[in-house]
């Protein structure tokens, strides 16, 4: 084929057809010239839902949000040069949080590398260890085999989803011209390649030893952030009932809200962990952890004090033991570990143990502040994205528990404040009704993400506490330079920011005003920014 522009397009069509066959349904495109063949192939593929985001950093977090909600790979496309470098914060978050992304960066061909050509950098290895795999493709070749591109797409999707979900990078150079010269037919979607991952089962010998060590002894199950899986909640509560122990369940565990049995779910542990004497009354002989490491320092320190038997069930090949207390590691799905322990039939803890832990929770003060208002007003099956710093900690302390289903998300991989609005917008693009709870600095940090809120059923609640309120709880608060270097109060008019991007704005200064404002925004639908002033 002598027509380079048409060759580029047909090559791109074949690649995108392969991704669709592998189960990809969403793509986020940032406009550019060198990426034209792929952008055109994506926009003309009816089975691919394409979103266009001008700012590559916002685009990457937006794609991250879609992938969080769907648990399927999402394609990101950017042109050459510094454009894909703007993906890096979201790529790091996706890598640490186990979120599948397909990164496709367009590039100049080899003859334009290292010679001063415009908008040309070395894009190979751009994301280093943050990606599960990198593929350096050559420029499209005449008489190419579409099957090669179909299988490359299938391979990239598997690498992005198993054994540890995360980002995969494809670098695709194109020679000019970039546009096809005539009409082209839609490329057929190839047959999918079955590549279902195995269900990870618990090791029998490890289960037997763990069951022996916990049998008849007081213990705790601690659940951090976990991807939702069918039957997982029921399996965890069944294990807790058999062992006669509480589950300390963080909001991101998926256990606090839903129709499953919540008799053994503990949500008020942060209150009794404040008192060393009370915490000592609930000090276990063993801990079994599921999911991510705990959010709050109180629970982290509590776990660090238990050294006899501490097990972690995690199917992903990562090491989550910052306290260096792990005695058993189970590479298996949570439900499989629960069933294996139930089959091992360890003796339950004494009934007095569960009663003592329940009494501590019952004595905790009632939840207060804006968190109970927020949780109370969220409709059943809504998505809640919560920002880092104070927001996630306040949700952990005061969200309570309820029978309604809530899908709670956060960027806890690297726990940054960047890209939070964009991530919430991506969740809203997939889940529809979404509320984001973030701080004022977090909102300012991703102010461009408001562009992606347009047309979404997304309510952004910005808690304005006059800067970095998290630092009020850290040792930096005693420094004479504290206000200038850490608290950093800003002077941002969030109403003007909302109006700039065509988003409805409201302000609340008290909890009841917040309740009315949030209720009205949820009833109206569409994008809203609510500034909750607590400074």
JOFENHU-V924268 format. One record per residue. N is the residue number from 1. BURIAL is # if it has 16 or more other ideal C-beta (glycine too) atoms within 10 Angstrom, else .. D_FIRST is the distance of its C-alpha to the first C-alpha in Angstrom with 1 decimal. Layout:
n=N burial=BURIAL d_first=D_FIRST
n=N burial=BURIAL d_first=D_FIRST
//
This chain:
n=1 burial=. d_first=0.0
n=2 burial=. d_first=3.8
n=3 burial=. d_first=5.7
n=4 burial=# d_first=7.4
n=5 burial=# d_first=10.0
n=6 burial=# d_first=8.5
n=7 burial=# d_first=6.9
n=8 burial=# d_first=10.5
n=9 burial=# d_first=12.1
n=10 burial=# d_first=10.8
n=11 burial=# d_first=11.7
n=12 burial=# d_first=14.9
n=13 burial=# d_first=15.7
n=14 burial=# d_first=15.6
n=15 burial=# d_first=17.9
n=16 burial=# d_first=20.3
n=17 burial=# d_first=20.5
n=18 burial=# d_first=21.6
n=19 burial=# d_first=24.2
n=20 burial=# d_first=25.5
n=21 burial=# d_first=25.9
n=22 burial=# d_first=27.9
n=23 burial=. d_first=30.3
n=24 burial=# d_first=29.2
n=25 burial=# d_first=30.3
n=26 burial=# d_first=30.7
n=27 burial=# d_first=28.7
n=28 burial=# d_first=30.1
n=29 burial=# d_first=27.8
n=30 burial=# d_first=28.9
n=31 burial=# d_first=27.2
n=32 burial=# d_first=25.1
n=33 burial=. d_first=22.2
n=34 burial=# d_first=20.1
n=35 burial=# d_first=20.4
n=36 burial=# d_first=19.1
n=37 burial=# d_first=16.0
n=38 burial=# d_first=18.5
n=39 burial=# d_first=21.3
n=40 burial=# d_first=19.5
n=41 burial=# d_first=18.5
n=42 burial=# d_first=22.1
n=43 burial=. d_first=23.7
n=44 burial=# d_first=21.9
n=45 burial=# d_first=22.9
n=46 burial=. d_first=26.2
n=47 burial=. d_first=27.5
n=48 burial=# d_first=27.3
n=49 burial=# d_first=30.2
n=50 burial=. d_first=29.1
n=51 burial=# d_first=31.6
n=52 burial=. d_first=31.1
n=53 burial=# d_first=33.3
n=54 burial=. d_first=33.4
n=55 burial=# d_first=35.3
n=56 burial=# d_first=33.4
n=57 burial=# d_first=36.7
n=58 burial=# d_first=37.9
n=59 burial=# d_first=34.6
n=60 burial=# d_first=34.8
n=61 burial=# d_first=38.4
n=62 burial=# d_first=37.6
n=63 burial=# d_first=35.0
n=64 burial=# d_first=37.7
n=65 burial=# d_first=40.1
n=66 burial=# d_first=37.8
n=67 burial=# d_first=37.2
n=68 burial=# d_first=41.0
n=69 burial=# d_first=41.8
n=70 burial=# d_first=39.2
n=71 burial=. d_first=39.1
n=72 burial=# d_first=35.4
n=73 burial=# d_first=32.5
n=74 burial=# d_first=31.4
n=75 burial=# d_first=28.1
n=76 burial=# d_first=28.5
n=77 burial=# d_first=25.7
n=78 burial=# d_first=26.2
n=79 burial=# d_first=24.5
n=80 burial=# d_first=24.9
n=81 burial=# d_first=28.2
n=82 burial=. d_first=31.6
n=83 burial=# d_first=30.4
n=84 burial=# d_first=30.0
n=85 burial=# d_first=33.2
n=86 burial=# d_first=35.1
n=87 burial=# d_first=34.3
n=88 burial=# d_first=36.5
n=89 burial=# d_first=39.9
n=90 burial=# d_first=38.4
n=91 burial=# d_first=36.5
n=92 burial=# d_first=39.9
n=93 burial=# d_first=41.6
n=94 burial=# d_first=39.1
n=95 burial=# d_first=39.4
n=96 burial=# d_first=43.2
n=97 burial=# d_first=43.6
n=98 burial=# d_first=41.2
n=99 burial=# d_first=38.8
n=100 burial=# d_first=35.2
n=101 burial=# d_first=32.5
n=102 burial=# d_first=28.7
n=103 burial=# d_first=27.9
n=104 burial=# d_first=24.4
n=105 burial=# d_first=24.2
n=106 burial=# d_first=21.3
n=107 burial=# d_first=21.1
n=108 burial=# d_first=20.1
n=109 burial=# d_first=17.8
n=110 burial=. d_first=19.9
n=111 burial=. d_first=20.0
n=112 burial=# d_first=21.9
n=113 burial=. d_first=24.4
n=114 burial=. d_first=27.9
n=115 burial=. d_first=27.7
n=116 burial=. d_first=29.2
n=117 burial=. d_first=26.2
n=118 burial=. d_first=27.4
n=119 burial=. d_first=27.5
n=120 burial=# d_first=26.5
n=121 burial=# d_first=28.7
n=122 burial=. d_first=28.5
n=123 burial=# d_first=27.6
n=124 burial=. d_first=27.6
n=125 burial=. d_first=30.9
n=126 burial=# d_first=31.7
n=127 burial=# d_first=33.8
n=128 burial=. d_first=35.5
n=129 burial=. d_first=37.6
n=130 burial=# d_first=37.4
n=131 burial=# d_first=34.3
n=132 burial=# d_first=34.3
n=133 burial=. d_first=31.0
n=134 burial=# d_first=28.2
n=135 burial=. d_first=24.6
n=136 burial=. d_first=22.7
n=137 burial=# d_first=19.0
n=138 burial=. d_first=16.3
n=139 burial=# d_first=13.6
n=140 burial=# d_first=10.6
n=141 burial=. d_first=8.6
n=142 burial=. d_first=5.2
n=143 burial=. d_first=6.9
n=144 burial=. d_first=9.8
n=145 burial=. d_first=13.0
n=146 burial=# d_first=14.4
n=147 burial=. d_first=17.8
n=148 burial=. d_first=17.7
n=149 burial=# d_first=17.6
n=150 burial=# d_first=20.1
n=151 burial=# d_first=22.5
n=152 burial=# d_first=22.1
n=153 burial=# d_first=23.3
n=154 burial=# d_first=26.1
n=155 burial=# d_first=27.1
n=156 burial=# d_first=27.3
n=157 burial=# d_first=29.4
n=158 burial=# d_first=31.8
n=159 burial=# d_first=32.2
n=160 burial=# d_first=33.0
n=161 burial=# d_first=35.6
n=162 burial=# d_first=37.3
n=163 burial=. d_first=39.5
n=164 burial=. d_first=40.0
n=165 burial=# d_first=38.1
n=166 burial=# d_first=36.5
n=167 burial=# d_first=33.4
n=168 burial=# d_first=30.2
n=169 burial=# d_first=27.8
n=170 burial=# d_first=24.0
n=171 burial=# d_first=22.6
n=172 burial=# d_first=19.0
n=173 burial=# d_first=17.6
n=174 burial=# d_first=14.9
n=175 burial=# d_first=13.6
n=176 burial=. d_first=14.1
n=177 burial=. d_first=13.4
n=178 burial=# d_first=14.4
n=179 burial=. d_first=14.3
n=180 burial=# d_first=11.9
n=181 burial=. d_first=12.3
n=182 burial=. d_first=13.4
n=183 burial=. d_first=15.1
n=184 burial=. d_first=13.9
n=185 burial=. d_first=16.0
n=186 burial=. d_first=18.0
n=187 burial=# d_first=16.9
n=188 burial=. d_first=19.7
n=189 burial=. d_first=22.2
n=190 burial=# d_first=22.5
n=191 burial=. d_first=26.0
n=192 burial=. d_first=27.8
n=193 burial=. d_first=28.9
n=194 burial=. d_first=32.7
n=195 burial=. d_first=33.8
n=196 burial=. d_first=37.2
n=197 burial=. d_first=39.1
n=198 burial=. d_first=42.5
n=199 burial=. d_first=45.7
n=200 burial=# d_first=47.5
n=201 burial=# d_first=51.1
n=202 burial=# d_first=54.0
n=203 burial=# d_first=55.3
n=204 burial=. d_first=58.5
n=205 burial=. d_first=60.5
n=206 burial=# d_first=59.7
n=207 burial=# d_first=60.7
n=208 burial=. d_first=63.9
n=209 burial=# d_first=64.9
n=210 burial=# d_first=64.0
n=211 burial=# d_first=66.0
n=212 burial=. d_first=69.0
n=213 burial=# d_first=69.0
n=214 burial=# d_first=68.8
n=215 burial=. d_first=71.2
n=216 burial=. d_first=74.2
n=217 burial=# d_first=73.4
n=218 burial=# d_first=72.6
n=219 burial=# d_first=69.0
n=220 burial=# d_first=66.2
n=221 burial=# d_first=62.7
n=222 burial=# d_first=60.6
n=223 burial=# d_first=57.4
n=224 burial=# d_first=54.9
n=225 burial=# d_first=51.4
n=226 burial=# d_first=49.7
n=227 burial=# d_first=46.8
n=228 burial=. d_first=48.2
n=229 burial=. d_first=48.1
n=230 burial=. d_first=49.9
n=231 burial=. d_first=53.4
n=232 burial=# d_first=53.5
n=233 burial=# d_first=56.3
n=234 burial=. d_first=58.5
n=235 burial=# d_first=58.0
n=236 burial=# d_first=59.1
n=237 burial=# d_first=62.1
n=238 burial=# d_first=63.2
n=239 burial=# d_first=63.2
n=240 burial=# d_first=65.2
n=241 burial=# d_first=67.7
n=242 burial=# d_first=68.1
n=243 burial=# d_first=68.6
n=244 burial=# d_first=70.8
n=245 burial=# d_first=69.0
n=246 burial=# d_first=67.5
n=247 burial=# d_first=63.8
n=248 burial=# d_first=63.2
n=249 burial=# d_first=60.1
n=250 burial=# d_first=58.1
n=251 burial=# d_first=56.5
n=252 burial=# d_first=53.0
n=253 burial=# d_first=54.1
n=254 burial=# d_first=53.9
n=255 burial=# d_first=57.5
n=256 burial=# d_first=59.6
n=257 burial=# d_first=58.4
n=258 burial=# d_first=58.0
n=259 burial=. d_first=60.0
n=260 burial=# d_first=60.4
n=261 burial=. d_first=63.8
n=262 burial=# d_first=64.4
n=263 burial=. d_first=67.9
n=264 burial=# d_first=67.0
n=265 burial=# d_first=64.6
n=266 burial=# d_first=66.0
n=267 burial=# d_first=64.7
n=268 burial=# d_first=67.6
n=269 burial=# d_first=67.7
n=270 burial=# d_first=67.0
n=271 burial=# d_first=70.5
n=272 burial=# d_first=72.5
n=273 burial=# d_first=70.3
n=274 burial=. d_first=71.8
n=275 burial=. d_first=75.2
n=276 burial=. d_first=75.5
n=277 burial=. d_first=78.5
n=278 burial=. d_first=76.7
n=279 burial=# d_first=73.6
n=280 burial=. d_first=75.8
n=281 burial=. d_first=77.1
n=282 burial=# d_first=73.6
n=283 burial=. d_first=72.6
n=284 burial=# d_first=71.0
n=285 burial=# d_first=71.1
n=286 burial=# d_first=67.5
n=287 burial=# d_first=64.2
n=288 burial=# d_first=61.1
n=289 burial=# d_first=58.2
n=290 burial=# d_first=55.1
n=291 burial=# d_first=52.1
n=292 burial=# d_first=51.8
n=293 burial=# d_first=54.7
n=294 burial=# d_first=57.2
n=295 burial=# d_first=56.8
n=296 burial=# d_first=60.3
n=297 burial=. d_first=62.2
n=298 burial=# d_first=65.3
n=299 burial=# d_first=63.6
n=300 burial=. d_first=61.8
n=301 burial=. d_first=65.1
n=302 burial=# d_first=66.8
n=303 burial=# d_first=64.2
n=304 burial=. d_first=64.7
n=305 burial=. d_first=68.4
n=306 burial=# d_first=67.8
n=307 burial=. d_first=67.4
n=308 burial=. d_first=68.8
n=309 burial=# d_first=66.0
n=310 burial=# d_first=62.8
n=311 burial=# d_first=59.8
n=312 burial=# d_first=56.3
n=313 burial=# d_first=54.1
n=314 burial=# d_first=50.4
n=315 burial=# d_first=47.4
n=316 burial=. d_first=45.1
n=317 burial=. d_first=45.0
n=318 burial=. d_first=46.8
n=319 burial=. d_first=50.3
n=320 burial=. d_first=52.4
n=321 burial=. d_first=55.8
n=322 burial=. d_first=56.7
n=323 burial=. d_first=60.4
n=324 burial=. d_first=60.1
n=325 burial=# d_first=62.2
n=326 burial=. d_first=59.9
n=327 burial=# d_first=61.5
n=328 burial=# d_first=59.2
n=329 burial=. d_first=55.4
n=330 burial=# d_first=54.1
n=331 burial=# d_first=50.3
n=332 burial=# d_first=50.3
n=333 burial=# d_first=49.9
n=334 burial=# d_first=53.0
n=335 burial=# d_first=53.9
n=336 burial=# d_first=53.7
n=337 burial=# d_first=56.0
n=338 burial=# d_first=58.4
n=339 burial=# d_first=58.7
n=340 burial=# d_first=59.2
n=341 burial=# d_first=62.0
n=342 burial=# d_first=63.6
n=343 burial=. d_first=63.5
n=344 burial=# d_first=65.2
n=345 burial=. d_first=68.0
n=346 burial=# d_first=69.3
n=347 burial=. d_first=72.7
n=348 burial=# d_first=72.4
n=349 burial=# d_first=73.8
n=350 burial=. d_first=77.4
n=351 burial=. d_first=77.6
n=352 burial=. d_first=79.2
n=353 burial=# d_first=76.0
n=354 burial=# d_first=73.9
n=355 burial=. d_first=76.9
n=356 burial=. d_first=77.3
n=357 burial=# d_first=73.6
n=358 burial=. d_first=73.9
n=359 burial=. d_first=77.0
n=360 burial=# d_first=75.2
n=361 burial=# d_first=72.6
n=362 burial=. d_first=75.2
n=363 burial=. d_first=77.1
n=364 burial=# d_first=74.1
n=365 burial=. d_first=74.4
n=366 burial=. d_first=72.6
n=367 burial=# d_first=69.1
n=368 burial=. d_first=69.3
n=369 burial=. d_first=67.2
n=370 burial=# d_first=64.0
n=371 burial=# d_first=62.3
n=372 burial=# d_first=64.5
n=373 burial=# d_first=64.0
n=374 burial=# d_first=60.2
n=375 burial=# d_first=60.2
n=376 burial=. d_first=62.8
n=377 burial=# d_first=60.8
n=378 burial=# d_first=57.4
n=379 burial=. d_first=56.8
n=380 burial=. d_first=56.1
n=381 burial=. d_first=52.5
n=382 burial=# d_first=51.7
n=383 burial=# d_first=49.6
n=384 burial=# d_first=51.2
n=385 burial=# d_first=49.4
n=386 burial=# d_first=51.9
n=387 burial=# d_first=51.5
n=388 burial=# d_first=52.8
n=389 burial=# d_first=55.9
n=390 burial=# d_first=58.9
n=391 burial=# d_first=57.1
n=392 burial=# d_first=56.1
n=393 burial=# d_first=59.5
n=394 burial=# d_first=61.4
n=395 burial=# d_first=59.5
n=396 burial=# d_first=60.3
n=397 burial=# d_first=64.0
n=398 burial=# d_first=64.6
n=399 burial=# d_first=62.1
n=400 burial=# d_first=64.4
n=401 burial=# d_first=63.2
n=402 burial=. d_first=62.8
n=403 burial=. d_first=61.9
n=404 burial=. d_first=59.0
n=405 burial=. d_first=55.5
n=406 burial=# d_first=53.9
n=407 burial=# d_first=50.4
n=408 burial=# d_first=51.1
n=409 burial=# d_first=48.4
n=410 burial=# d_first=48.5
n=411 burial=# d_first=46.4
n=412 burial=# d_first=48.6
n=413 burial=# d_first=46.1
n=414 burial=# d_first=46.8
n=415 burial=. d_first=49.3
n=416 burial=# d_first=48.0
n=417 burial=# d_first=48.9
n=418 burial=# d_first=45.4
n=419 burial=# d_first=43.1
n=420 burial=# d_first=45.7
n=421 burial=# d_first=45.3
n=422 burial=# d_first=41.6
n=423 burial=# d_first=42.0
n=424 burial=# d_first=44.6
n=425 burial=# d_first=42.3
n=426 burial=# d_first=39.6
n=427 burial=# d_first=42.3
n=428 burial=# d_first=43.4
n=429 burial=# d_first=39.9
n=430 burial=# d_first=40.1
n=431 burial=# d_first=43.8
n=432 burial=. d_first=44.9
n=433 burial=# d_first=48.5
n=434 burial=# d_first=48.7
n=435 burial=# d_first=51.3
n=436 burial=# d_first=50.7
n=437 burial=# d_first=53.8
n=438 burial=# d_first=53.2
n=439 burial=# d_first=55.3
n=440 burial=# d_first=55.4
n=441 burial=# d_first=53.7
n=442 burial=# d_first=51.0
n=443 burial=# d_first=50.5
n=444 burial=# d_first=50.4
n=445 burial=# d_first=48.0
n=446 burial=# d_first=45.3
n=447 burial=# d_first=46.4
n=448 burial=# d_first=42.8
n=449 burial=# d_first=42.3
n=450 burial=# d_first=44.5
n=451 burial=# d_first=41.5
n=452 burial=# d_first=40.0
n=453 burial=# d_first=43.4
n=454 burial=. d_first=42.9
n=455 burial=. d_first=42.8
n=456 burial=# d_first=43.8
n=457 burial=# d_first=47.0
n=458 burial=# d_first=47.9
n=459 burial=# d_first=51.3
n=460 burial=# d_first=51.4
n=461 burial=# d_first=54.9
n=462 burial=# d_first=55.4
n=463 burial=# d_first=58.6
n=464 burial=# d_first=59.9
n=465 burial=# d_first=62.4
n=466 burial=. d_first=62.2
n=467 burial=# d_first=59.6
n=468 burial=# d_first=59.0
n=469 burial=# d_first=61.7
n=470 burial=# d_first=60.7
n=471 burial=# d_first=62.2
n=472 burial=. d_first=65.6
n=473 burial=. d_first=65.6
n=474 burial=. d_first=64.5
n=475 burial=. d_first=66.6
n=476 burial=. d_first=65.0
n=477 burial=. d_first=67.2
n=478 burial=. d_first=70.2
n=479 burial=. d_first=68.6
n=480 burial=. d_first=69.9
n=481 burial=. d_first=66.3
n=482 burial=# d_first=65.4
n=483 burial=. d_first=64.9
n=484 burial=. d_first=62.9
n=485 burial=. d_first=60.6
n=486 burial=# d_first=60.3
n=487 burial=# d_first=61.6
n=488 burial=. d_first=59.8
n=489 burial=. d_first=60.8
n=490 burial=. d_first=58.4
n=491 burial=. d_first=58.9
n=492 burial=# d_first=56.1
n=493 burial=. d_first=56.6
n=494 burial=# d_first=54.7
n=495 burial=. d_first=55.6
n=496 burial=. d_first=53.8
n=497 burial=# d_first=50.8
n=498 burial=# d_first=50.7
n=499 burial=. d_first=51.1
n=500 burial=. d_first=48.3
n=501 burial=# d_first=45.9
n=502 burial=. d_first=47.6
n=503 burial=# d_first=49.3
n=504 burial=. d_first=52.8
n=505 burial=# d_first=55.3
n=506 burial=# d_first=58.8
n=507 burial=# d_first=61.2
n=508 burial=# d_first=63.7
n=509 burial=. d_first=66.5
n=510 burial=. d_first=68.1
n=511 burial=# d_first=67.2
n=512 burial=. d_first=68.5
n=513 burial=# d_first=66.7
n=514 burial=# d_first=63.5
n=515 burial=# d_first=64.1
n=516 burial=. d_first=64.4
n=517 burial=# d_first=61.4
n=518 burial=# d_first=59.2
n=519 burial=. d_first=60.4
n=520 burial=. d_first=59.7
n=521 burial=# d_first=56.1
n=522 burial=# d_first=55.3
n=523 burial=. d_first=56.8
n=524 burial=. d_first=54.9
n=525 burial=. d_first=51.5
n=526 burial=. d_first=48.7
n=527 burial=# d_first=48.4
n=528 burial=# d_first=51.7
n=529 burial=# d_first=52.9
n=530 burial=# d_first=56.5
n=531 burial=# d_first=58.2
n=532 burial=# d_first=61.0
n=533 burial=# d_first=63.3
n=534 burial=# d_first=65.3
n=535 burial=. d_first=66.0
//
